[in-house]
Amino acid sequence: MAITNQQWIDHANQNNKEFSNRNILLKGDGAPSNTTTPAPFGSFYKDKLTGKRYEQTSLVGYDWQEFGSGGSVVVGETAFIAEERTCDSSLAVGDLVWESSSLLNGVDKCTNNTDLRRVIGICIEKPESEKGKILFRGKVSGFSGLSTAMKVYVGEDGRPTATVPVAGYMQIIGDAVSESTFDFSPSSTRVKRL
């Protein structure tokens, strides 16, 4: 399976909703091999024959995981990635989060868009006071004021918004599919507003 000549940087491809803002996108005829298909951590692969999607989860580049295995869940044709993380008791469902600088394997509530960390997830459940189920990729609803087929950003108040922020950082976190729902897929790129 020769696919190395079919890889490209996808950060600038804002029209590719499936893989928007991901590191490297690979495509090939057949599933990727964990012995012959290396790729950087966080790379994505799509089997052109079956449509199955895979993510590179190893720093050494030989561990392709299919969406729907491990921490991923597949509902119909929609794949999403979520897991439980330690969090502060103030975190509520619908809050955006970033990796915690103080809690081991935890997340902090995003209160604005001026922090140096980038938004990585959104809280979708709160099973315990200091535990939250964090969605890292997938469809999320319960919002208002979004514009279908337009980008969703981290607002100046740390909440999802359809309005491009004029202060702090600009980070795209997904694409709206309706006024209240968007495909959460946070960009790894943040731009400082001057």
Steps between C-alpha positions, in 0.01 A plus 500: 500500500695802376349807661792721596459704185134562589554688824457872541469761772130564565512804729396737221224283358202657673253336261591147612256460791607144574867576553508881537803626692653158557872434467557270203232335290579175322280305261550159353333187362478288813560534872834647620758252625648521849827362367550679168300825514672750733363850552536783754294487821148636441495420129175385340443234237197407292456169321363599157348153448296471822486859627638394841704762684812455713716717726872461575520471880868419549794738520711245313254499209384137482169480686196570282171485698169478319229743612256291697767311697663598825373838617291564192130435458315458172130581473370433149746674270612750766821434693586685816780486753429562869646398834467573871747748644564650843377858515412787731154489658406824320511327159150465351353323198562715191821657633808497278816359660876501460764266639555573870830652605449374858277188495660174386305372197247774566335789322434863595191700410558754224387839637635722220714477188811670638670194654810365326348150488271401212149363544505120460153385607150573623323357807202282401425331835578557867475155670668629816588838651866474399467277195376600158446310176691700242425488128815540290335453162138462393161664467376710795176694545324729746627834370333794329587761240718280282488531121467178300812411299706775668797470735461498880762679713607528863331822610659771711301360795632146441172375348433374145392779266436566132665842535872539432655639822665842474724452807708220647555198277303372204452122496256314277334215689263362238232546235134579574248251363202695635424801721553286811739221395855485372764241412762549772846460346734756661783644294852454629575852372420814699559854374571788739283805427702824510 
